[in-house]
């Protein structure tokens, strides 16, 4: 694996917390993700089901985890099922995990081959009252038309055991995963550290007439060289007016001399992610107008991030952020103060120049699982990402950091990433 070995105490503790939330005499079955195909016989890079990784640490396809904390036989309380290596797999794909390796990674003593899953489960199922099964309950807009391994497991279990009760594993993991342990925070910090150095490399490379994808290449080179598993998401490298498209990632335009670049990117390290955004002038010197807009967004970031503290409700936080940006839009001459006073509160005028939220949980998912009705708590990690987008001026500016909620407020995990105008210009001109 590319990342340093994670102590299995993390996964042992996670399983104990999960099992403590299960109803009496039930079985949890967590599945790995599918290997997604591309074209013909080509496949995309494998990404593990994060709930399964959270509970086992196993980063391999065709994996199943069975938890039955009330099982009469102790050996049935935790069982990991993995893919068995054969000669064909060794020749074409390399060896898969051995039972011993899987046990060492997960801390699970009993490891079986996946082809034995149905028989083993049958011995346990009729002693149990119900099942906890995984399902993607988070932002289904992406997977709504796809049948996943989790969907097939739900269908199979209900056909095989129709009279059992069924519960949602995601309801438990969603609650647990919002609060990060010390080990998880270290992994997120490692991802953030890689992103910081990768950004500095981009600053030193940028110059007029460079292609957006060339900057993306510098970013990719440094994060992969530093041990990142992959980009946390497809990076946005948007110059000029492209920065006004929130999810622009074509990254194929020429960066012109008088433009500013918005770069929104993340690093995935050991399946944990960072998510940061920075803006910088192509020629190494902010214009007066770029400085004005940038300074307004930076002010909102600094003031808004102070609100990331225990007991704050997400909706209240977002209202405060909107008020900050609204005031800056008036200062920039983009909104009229009198018109703002008379505006329809259901259709605020600021949304013309700022149309997204500014905080989301981050962890195993970039937009990590969690209910936003739950107040912020110590141990949560959230982003803060205000922005101002002015299509008619060809300026889009967003700034984003990652913050760990503490009892006294928060800690900026990405504080070392250059953000002050003077620091960015100095790095670019050296």
Steps between C-alpha positions, in 0.01 A plus 500: 500500500611858442418628847661411832343213689210606721485342845214250513402648838311765299282240327456291816373808681273596209342153495444509876324836468290372210399180678397696810235674285355179352169357620513183704561173313561648153759451227670775300624426148722762332611458138784640294440719198485364147792525262363741240565427134610758248484361146558150361709318763636815665409597856521815708711525813337322794366709788384323815158541663593744776273342762672167444844664517400687816416170672775276358784691334480265203563679171430209262209410273271199562507540878219444751484577871255321730443622855281313748590621851241276670602178322519200733830387348772762549655421162177616332500848652739646241568333166682646203457345155761575234585401144723192469807529279544234232768446235304691235458804728868488599610509137265773379435724803748399767428341834210602719500516880564179688281414797787589732555839336129582510487404867800721582354799316151472649562344840238236416606151603267300275560551128331280237491486120210686345364190325412360844292803604152363423552176691654670802224761513230234478629335818467836679194659340223292654626573851475876432198729496614734226767647273681832473581561135695779334355740246612829349280755676729792417445722192325238288503731196812318379399136559121524470496307169769245593465164671784456744641205690309629803175505302557141391573392858174656618307321225673167568449512878132587471443214258696255715373619841166678435366475856792668673497865605719740303691803629721769344872466568554846350296658780762378748811577294365845410483588870837348586703627206423868567723496808861433403740314728861613551618241246255626239596864558865409441407339166298805393792721604735286290272552199494873573878517527539340158252748354695793648828401336326416173343847487836667556637309201215629282566860606864472394399354162221737398569756227305667218385273214540179700212254457272424793579130463872574530433643846289193574793283394735676746242450774457132413875436480566630848208335678567158347873531570414585862302179554145611434273219382333733249332835459213527748287609202564618147686828554363833383762719332297790366648816353312823433128459436528120538523559875135612497389143419497337844587146387708584193767233452567491126832668581596555136505879460803726466573707812523857375731768637240713679283218633470336839494121549266324742634159605270277707663166580535231763740224595395147594746336741413162655141565382481821707468829314590867501305763304649844431454789259742777412506781243808663349589737214640340185776760469590497871349841580138562602332788319327765713157349430619145561644618833166655597301186426762269650526709818122490544490120470799462732330723757189282485715189544680638803185631668277212397740229616477643853142373502614138462474411866306264729120542518477702177216381274586473131201706385590785741861486385398526134279801577792676666723421201238631257479826697879540488512450124199724442677785680815447293300500176365842594855626567610368161222692329327185381188550714312814599444538873152650459391221266633241746281652775193462277585155359272198515650289782406188303706625204804676648699710255837365611424167332583658164865505609509229767283193459641211708543392860824563686547204735492125461633209702820342372663165574473168317273679254586846371142598579495274801190338645307681771173672581518879486223519762763380749691784670874519441693295756858456613674262260308596188700619199333750268596727214437872474477622139348839424510629143407788271439445128475788252452358148478844339851578629645154437583462871412204717651476846455230764725428799473183707667353807441191714422548870498264799236596759650524851353594837650848461397556137694339218841422355577577135656179365600682178645810665840447334355531149582853374193723491607860567543711185859591591598138564353377172668777297832439674495127422402558138767762440784311660 
